[in-house]
Amino acid sequence: MNRVLAHTGARYPIVQAPMGWIARSQLASAVCNAGGLGIIETSSGETENCKAEILKMRDLTTAPFGVNLPILFLKDDAMVRFICDSGVKFVTTSAGSPAKFIGPLKAAGIVVYHAVPTLDAALKCVAAGIDGLVVEGAEGGGFKNPEEVSTLVLLQAIRRAVDVPLIAAGGIMDGAGMAAAFALGAEAVQMGTRFVSAAESPVHANYKAAIVAAKETGTHVLNKRASPCIRALKTARTAAMAETGLMPPDTFARIRDLYFGGDMEASVGLAGQTAGLIDSVEPVKAIIDDTIAGFFAATARLGQYASARNFG
């Protein structure tokens, strides 16, 4: 059996990325109800709001869902303790070493996957007792490793070295990308930008329109000489940051004005290179159904080569 499906309880091996402020019950429940795995974010640091969003999921879906814990952003262990008592059965950790929290989470019967951008990080996480990995290639949006390694290369490197289940993230927004990830050893995919642009996403229409309008070259990798390094949509503001190579300290101060107010110059619109492949705003169910159909169409086509033992 697919190990990610066994760990998550989802119908399909499609995971929604835990985007700060965006990945809350409105979007996550839509993903769960369509057969994927919705993830509630906690990276916004709004602890009480995030707790409320986790509890709200019980009223919006009967399907399983997960929560993300960004280690470096946690002020204390309050959120970890809350999750251990909440009945949540699947957690992804990120942004730091998960070693401190693996014990309490697994003692509560929770499956833990950690997001990694390098092979070295993957090996450390497996040694620490992680159940699986989210393999984050450089194509994805949001916080990135400044030493950019593509999903194509990173998946192969990690699969060669470890046998835990892998969720591929970065550069995937449809069934063809999902099939490619499975060919490289993944057992599920995580999509962020595709779900940000979904009809049920809570972000402003201007943000969705900017994703739809973007080309494959429509993002910058910013702040590679400092921290955090991010991938975001090209705008006048991000162009200036790319020119200087640095991101001002107040970059995220007005992020909600961009996300929910539609002012695309207020902050940085995090997005991956798949923005160049997204050409419309679609309901979550249509996105997931089309991805699954595209996956089986792609694998059936490739299966013909295997059956015939030639290249057509």
LINHU-V981039 format. One record per pair of residues at least 4 apart in sequence whose ideal C-beta (glycine too) atoms are under 8 Angstrom apart, sorted by sequence separation. I is the first residue (numbers start at 1). GAP is how many residues later the second one is. D is the distance in Angstrom with one decimal. If there is no record, write none. Layout:
# LINHU-V981039
i: (I:I)
gap: (GAP:GAP)
d: (D:D)
This chain:
# LINHU-V981039
i: (1:2:3:4:5:10:19:23:24:25:26:27:28:29:30:32:46:47:48:49:50:51:52:53:56:57:61:70:77:78:79:80:81:82:98:101:102:103:104:106:117:118:119:120:121:122:123:124:126:136:140:144:145:149:150:151:152:153:154:155:156:157:158:168:173:174:175:176:177:178:179:180:182:191:192:193:194:197:203:204:205:206:207:208:209:210:214:223:234:235:236:237:238:239:240:241:247:250:254:255:256:257:258:271:274:282:283:284:285:286:287:288:289:290:291:292:293:294:295:296:297:298:299:300:301:302:303:304:305:308:1:5:10:18:22:23:31:32:42:44:69:74:83:93:105:116:125:149:172:181:182:196:203:213:214:223:224:233:234:241:256:258:261:264:282:305:4:5:17:31:32:44:74:106:116:138:171:172:195:223:232:241:257:258:305:5:8:16:31:105:126:138:159:196:201:222:223:241:258:305:5:30:42:57:83:93:125:136:149:158:172:181:221:222:258:282:304:4:29:41:116:136:172:221:222:254:257:258:28:40:69:102:138:221:222:241:257:258:2:4:16:27:28:69:101:114:122:138:139:140:155:178:196:197:220:255:258:16:28:137:138:139:177:196:219:220:254:255:40:54:122:137:138:155:168:219:220:254:255:40:69:91:98:137:197:219:220:253:16:23:25:136:137:196:197:218:219:252:23:24:67:98:114:135:137:168:218:222:251:252:14:23:24:40:113:116:137:151:172:230:251:23:112:113:115:116:136:137:151:168:172:173:193:220:223:22:38:91:93:112:113:114:115:116:117:135:151:152:166:167:172:214:220:222:228:16:21:84:89:90:91:92:93:94:95:111:112:113:114:116:117:135:150:151:166:167:168:169:173:174:214:222:225:226:14:15:16:18:20:67:80:84:89:90:91:92:93:94:111:113:115:117:150:151:166:167:168:169:173:220:224:225:226:247:10:14:15:16:17:18:19:66:69:71:73:83:88:89:91:92:93:165:166:167:168:169:211:220:223:12:14:16:18:20:21:38:65:66:67:68:69:70:71:72:81:84:85:90:92:106:135:165:167:169:210:223:11:12:15:18:20:66:67:68:69:70:71:72:77:80:84:223:10:11:18:21:28:32:40:42:43:64:65:66:67:68:69:70:71:80:83:106:133:159:210:222:10:24:39:40:42:64:66:68:70:71:84:102:155:159:10:33:37:38:39:40:41:42:43:71:77:83:97:98:102:117:118:158:159:241:25:29:33:35:37:38:39:40:42:45:47:51:54:102:117:152:156:237:8:24:28:32:37:39:50:54:71:99:118:133:140:155:156:235:236:33:43:45:71:98:140:151:155:235:237:238:25:29:32:42:47:51:55:97:118:133:135:137:139:140:155:233:237:25:29:32:42:47:54:69:98:117:132:133:134:135:137:138:139:152:32:131:132:133:134:135:136:137:235:54:130:131:132:133:135:136:137:235:25:119:132:134:135:233:29:118:122:126:232:233:28:42:117:232:233:119:123:126:230:232:233:119:122:123:231:232:94:122:230:231:231:92:116:119:231:233:23:222:95:18:18:142:15:135:141:207:11:43:113:140:141:207:219:10:37:39:140:218:219:9:10:113:115:204:210:219:9:204:207:218:8:134:203:204:206:219:202:203:204:205:206:207:214:216:218:8:202:204:206:211:218:210:216:217:211:216:210:214:215:216:207:214:212:211:214:212:211:212:212:212:148:208:18:146:196:18:144:146:141:146:193:197:146:193:9:192:194:9:193:197:8:193:199:7:138:146:191:198:199:200:145:194:197:198:199:200:143:144:193:197:198:199:143:144:198:143:144:142:141:142:195:198:141:140:141:195:138:194:191:177:191:171:173:170:171:172:8:171:174:7:173:173:7:178:182:175:179:174:175:178:179:174:175:178:182:173:175:176:180:15:175:176:179:183:174:175:178:179:175:175:176:17:19:175:179:7:7:17:4:142:3:141:141:142:141:140:139:140:139:141:139:15:17:13:7:4:3:4:14:31:27:30:30:27:15:17:19:27:13:14:15:16:17:22:26:27:13:14:15:16:17:26:27:13:14:15:16:19:26:14:19:17:24:16:22:8:22:22:5:4:5:3:4:2:2:21:20:21:22:21:21:36:34:19:34:33:36:30:31:34:35:30:34:30:34:27:31:35:14:12:14:14:12)
gap: (4:4:4:4:4:4:4:4:4:4:4:4:4:4:4:4:4:4:4:4:4:4:4:4:4:4:4:4:4:4:4:4:4:4:4:4:4:4:4:4:4:4:4:4:4:4:4:4:4:4:4:4:4:4:4:4:4:4:4:4:4:4:4:4:4:4:4:4:4:4:4:4:4:4:4:4:4:4:4:4:4:4:4:4:4:4:4:4:4:4:4:4:4:4:4:4:4:4:4:4:4:4:4:4:4:4:4:4:4:4:4:4:4:4:4:4:4:4:4:4:4:4:4:4:4:4:4:4:4:4:5:5:5:5:5:5:5:5:5:5:5:5:5:5:5:5:5:5:5:5:5:5:5:5:5:5:5:5:5:5:5:5:5:5:5:5:6:6:6:6:6:6:6:6:6:6:6:6:6:6:6:6:6:6:6:7:7:7:7:7:7:7:7:7:7:7:7:7:7:7:8:8:8:8:8:8:8:8:8:8:8:8:8:8:8:8:8:9:9:9:9:9:9:9:9:9:9:9:10:10:10:10:10:10:10:10:10:10:11:11:11:11:11:11:11:11:11:11:11:11:11:11:11:11:11:11:11:12:12:12:12:12:12:12:12:12:12:12:13:13:13:13:13:13:13:13:13:13:13:14:14:14:14:14:14:14:14:14:15:15:15:15:15:15:15:15:15:15:16:16:16:16:16:16:16:16:16:16:16:16:17:17:17:17:17:17:17:17:17:17:17:18:18:18:18:18:18:18:18:18:18:18:18:18:18:19:19:19:19:19:19:19:19:19:19:19:19:19:19:19:19:19:19:19:19:20:20:20:20:20:20:20:20:20:20:20:20:20:20:20:20:20:20:20:20:20:20:20:20:20:20:20:20:20:21:21:21:21:21:21:21:21:21:21:21:21:21:21:21:21:21:21:21:21:21:21:21:21:21:21:21:21:21:21:22:22:22:22:22:22:22:22:22:22:22:22:22:22:22:22:22:22:22:22:22:22:22:22:22:23:23:23:23:23:23:23:23:23:23:23:23:23:23:23:23:23:23:23:23:23:23:23:23:23:23:23:24:24:24:24:24:24:24:24:24:24:24:24:24:24:24:24:25:25:25:25:25:25:25:25:25:25:25:25:25:25:25:25:25:25:25:25:25:25:25:25:26:26:26:26:26:26:26:26:26:26:26:26:26:26:27:27:27:27:27:27:27:27:27:27:27:27:27:27:27:27:27:27:27:27:28:28:28:28:28:28:28:28:28:28:28:28:28:28:28:28:28:28:29:29:29:29:29:29:29:29:29:29:29:29:29:29:29:29:29:30:30:30:30:30:30:30:30:30:30:30:31:31:31:31:31:31:31:31:31:31:31:31:31:31:31:31:31:32:32:32:32:32:32:32:32:32:32:32:32:32:32:32:32:32:33:33:33:33:33:33:33:33:33:34:34:34:34:34:34:34:34:34:35:35:35:35:35:35:36:36:36:36:36:36:37:37:37:37:37:38:38:38:38:38:38:39:39:39:39:39:40:40:40:40:41:42:42:42:42:42:45:46:48:49:50:50:51:51:51:51:52:52:52:52:52:52:52:53:53:53:53:53:53:54:54:54:54:54:54:54:55:55:55:55:56:56:56:56:56:56:57:57:57:57:57:57:57:57:57:58:58:58:58:58:58:59:59:59:60:60:61:61:61:61:62:62:63:64:64:66:67:67:68:69:73:73:74:75:75:76:77:77:78:78:78:78:79:79:80:80:80:81:81:81:82:82:82:83:83:83:83:83:83:83:84:84:84:84:84:84:85:85:85:85:85:85:86:86:86:87:87:88:89:89:89:89:90:91:91:92:93:93:96:97:100:101:101:102:102:102:103:103:103:104:104:105:106:113:113:115:115:116:116:116:116:117:117:117:117:118:118:118:118:119:119:119:119:119:120:120:120:120:121:122:122:123:123:123:123:124:125:125:128:128:129:129:130:130:131:132:133:133:134:134:135:152:152:154:158:161:162:163:164:164:168:168:170:171:173:173:173:173:174:174:174:174:174:174:174:174:175:175:175:175:175:175:175:176:176:176:176:176:176:177:177:178:178:179:179:180:180:181:182:183:183:184:184:185:186:234:235:235:237:238:239:248:250:251:251:252:252:253:253:253:253:254:254:255:255:257:257:257:274:276:277:278:280)
d: (6.7:6.7:6.2:5.9:7.5:7.5:4.7:6.1:6.5:5.3:7.0:6.5:6.4:6.0:6.3:6.7:5.7:6.4:6.5:6.4:6.6:6.6:6.1:7.0:6.3:6.1:6.7:6.9:5.7:6.3:6.3:6.4:6.6:5.9:5.5:5.5:5.8:6.1:6.6:6.3:6.4:7.0:6.4:6.6:6.4:6.4:6.3:6.3:6.0:5.7:7.1:7.0:7.0:5.5:6.6:5.8:7.2:6.2:6.2:5.9:6.4:6.8:6.0:6.2:6.0:7.0:6.2:6.5:6.5:6.5:6.4:6.8:5.5:5.7:6.3:6.6:7.0:6.5:4.4:7.4:6.0:6.4:6.8:6.4:6.0:6.4:3.1:7.1:5.8:6.8:6.8:6.8:6.2:6.5:6.7:7.8:4.9:8.0:6.7:6.0:5.4:4.2:7.5:4.7:6.2:4.5:7.1:6.3:5.9:5.9:6.3:6.4:6.3:6.0:6.3:6.7:6.2:6.2:6.3:6.0:6.5:6.4:6.0:7.1:7.9:7.0:6.1:6.1:7.9:7.4:5.3:6.1:7.7:4.7:6.5:6.0:4.4:6.8:7.3:7.4:6.5:6.1:5.2:4.1:4.4:4.1:4.3:4.7:3.8:4.1:7.3:5.4:6.3:7.8:7.1:6.5:5.3:6.8:6.3:6.9:7.0:5.7:6.9:6.0:5.2:7.0:8.0:7.8:6.8:6.8:4.3:6.8:7.3:6.4:4.6:6.0:6.5:6.1:6.3:5.1:5.3:5.3:4.9:6.1:6.1:7.9:7.5:6.5:3.9:5.1:7.6:7.0:6.4:6.1:6.8:6.9:6.3:7.5:7.9:6.5:5.7:7.3:4.7:5.4:6.4:6.5:6.3:7.8:7.9:6.5:7.8:5.2:6.7:5.3:4.5:7.7:7.4:5.1:6.1:6.9:6.1:7.9:5.9:7.4:7.5:7.5:3.9:4.4:2.9:6.6:6.5:5.8:3.6:5.2:6.1:7.6:6.8:7.4:5.8:7.9:6.8:6.9:6.1:6.6:7.8:4.5:5.6:5.8:6.3:7.7:6.7:4.8:7.2:4.8:7.1:7.5:5.8:6.3:5.5:6.6:5.7:5.8:7.1:7.3:5.2:6.0:4.1:4.3:5.3:6.2:7.4:5.1:7.6:5.6:3.7:6.3:7.9:5.0:7.5:5.3:7.3:5.8:6.6:2.7:4.4:5.8:5.7:7.2:4.4:7.6:7.0:7.8:7.2:6.5:6.3:6.2:6.3:5.9:5.7:6.2:5.5:4.7:4.9:6.9:7.8:7.2:5.3:6.3:6.3:7.5:7.7:6.2:6.8:6.8:6.7:5.5:5.2:5.9:4.7:7.4:6.0:4.0:5.9:6.1:7.5:7.1:7.7:7.4:7.2:3.8:7.5:5.8:6.2:4.9:7.2:7.2:7.5:5.3:6.2:5.4:4.2:6.1:4.1:6.3:5.1:5.5:4.4:7.8:6.0:6.5:5.9:6.1:7.2:5.0:8.0:6.1:7.1:6.0:6.7:6.8:7.2:7.6:7.5:6.8:7.8:4.9:8.0:6.1:7.0:6.6:7.9:5.4:7.6:4.9:4.8:7.3:7.3:7.1:6.7:7.8:7.4:6.1:5.6:6.2:7.5:6.6:6.8:4.4:5.3:5.3:5.4:6.6:5.9:5.1:5.3:4.9:4.8:4.0:7.4:5.5:5.3:7.7:7.2:7.3:6.3:4.5:5.0:3.9:4.1:7.2:7.0:6.8:6.9:7.9:7.5:4.0:4.7:5.1:6.9:7.2:6.2:6.8:6.0:5.9:6.3:7.4:6.5:6.4:7.5:7.1:7.2:4.8:7.8:6.6:7.0:7.8:7.2:4.5:7.6:4.4:7.0:5.5:4.3:4.2:4.8:7.5:7.3:8.0:7.8:7.2:7.4:7.6:7.0:4.4:7.7:7.7:7.6:7.7:6.2:7.3:5.6:7.5:5.2:7.4:5.5:6.3:3.7:5.5:6.5:7.8:4.6:3.9:5.4:4.8:4.9:5.0:5.4:4.3:7.5:6.0:3.8:4.0:6.7:7.7:6.8:7.9:7.9:7.7:6.8:6.6:6.9:6.2:7.6:6.1:7.8:7.4:7.4:4.2:3.1:6.9:7.7:7.9:6.7:6.5:7.8:5.4:6.0:7.8:6.9:7.3:6.2:6.7:6.2:6.4:7.4:6.5:7.0:5.9:6.6:3.2:4.2:7.8:7.0:4.7:4.6:4.9:5.6:6.0:4.4:6.4:7.6:7.1:7.2:6.3:5.3:7.0:6.3:7.8:7.9:7.7:4.8:5.9:5.3:7.8:6.6:7.4:6.7:7.1:6.7:6.0:7.7:7.5:7.7:6.7:3.6:7.8:5.5:5.0:4.9:4.5:6.5:4.3:5.9:5.4:7.1:7.5:7.4:4.5:7.4:7.4:5.6:4.1:7.1:5.5:6.1:6.3:5.3:7.5:7.1:6.4:3.3:7.2:5.9:6.0:7.7:5.7:4.3:3.6:3.9:7.5:6.4:5.6:7.6:7.3:6.7:6.0:5.2:7.6:4.3:6.8:6.1:7.6:6.9:5.2:4.5:7.2:7.6:6.0:5.9:6.7:6.2:6.8:5.0:7.6:7.9:6.8:6.8:6.5:3.3:7.0:5.2:6.8:4.1:5.4:4.6:5.5:4.7:3.3:7.7:6.9:6.8:7.6:6.8:7.1:6.4:5.5:5.8:6.9:5.6:7.4:6.9:5.4:8.0:7.5:7.6:7.5:4.7:5.0:4.0:4.2:5.8:5.5:7.4:5.7:7.7:4.7:6.4:5.8:6.6:5.2:4.8:5.7:6.9:7.0:6.9:6.4:7.5:6.1:6.3:7.1:6.2:5.8:7.4:6.1:7.6:6.7:7.4:7.1:6.8:7.9:3.4:6.8:7.6:7.1:5.7:6.7:7.7:7.6:7.9:6.3:5.3:6.3:5.8:7.1:7.2:6.5:7.7:7.8:6.9:7.6:6.4:6.5:7.2:7.8:5.8:5.9:3.9:6.7:6.8:7.9:6.2:5.9:5.0:5.6:3.7:6.5:7.9:6.5:6.3:6.7:7.7:7.0:6.9:6.0:5.5:6.9:7.0:3.6:5.8:7.8:5.7:6.0:7.9:6.9:5.7:3.0:7.9:3.8:4.8:7.1:5.8:5.6:7.9:4.7:7.8:5.8:5.8:6.1:6.3:6.5:6.8:5.2:6.6:7.7:7.0:7.7:6.4:8.0:7.1:4.2:4.9:7.9:7.6:4.5:7.1:6.3:6.3:7.6:5.0:5.5:5.2:5.5:5.6:6.5:7.6:4.3:7.8:6.9:6.4:6.7:6.9:6.2:5.7:6.4:4.6:5.1:5.0:5.0:6.8:8.0:6.7:7.1:7.0:6.2:4.9:5.7:5.3:6.2:7.9:6.6:6.9:5.9:5.0:6.8:7.0:7.2:7.6:6.0:8.0:7.7:7.9:6.7:4.0:6.3:6.0:6.9:7.5:6.0:7.2:4.6:5.4:6.1:7.7:5.9:7.6:6.9:7.6:6.8:4.8:7.3:5.2:5.5:6.6:4.6:7.5:8.0:6.3:5.7:7.9:7.7:2.1:7.8:3.8:7.7:5.2:3.8:7.9:5.3:7.3:6.5:5.1:7.8:6.9:5.8:7.2:6.4:6.4:7.7:6.8:4.6:7.1:4.6:4.3:7.7:3.8:4.4:5.6:7.9:4.5:7.8:7.1:5.7:6.7:7.9:6.8:5.1:3.9:6.1:7.5:6.7:6.3:7.4:4.1:7.0:5.9:5.2:5.8:5.6:6.1:6.8:7.0:7.3:6.5:6.1:6.2:5.4:3.4:6.0:4.3:6.6:3.2:7.9:6.4:6.8:7.9:7.5:7.5:8.0:5.2:6.7:6.3:6.9:6.9:5.0:6.5:7.9:6.3:5.9:7.8:4.5:7.5:5.5:3.9:5.2:7.4:7.1:7.8:6.4:6.5:5.8:7.9:7.8:5.1:7.1:4.2:7.7:5.3:7.8:5.6:7.8:5.8:4.1:4.4:7.5:7.3:7.4:7.3:7.8:5.8:6.3:6.2:7.7:5.8)
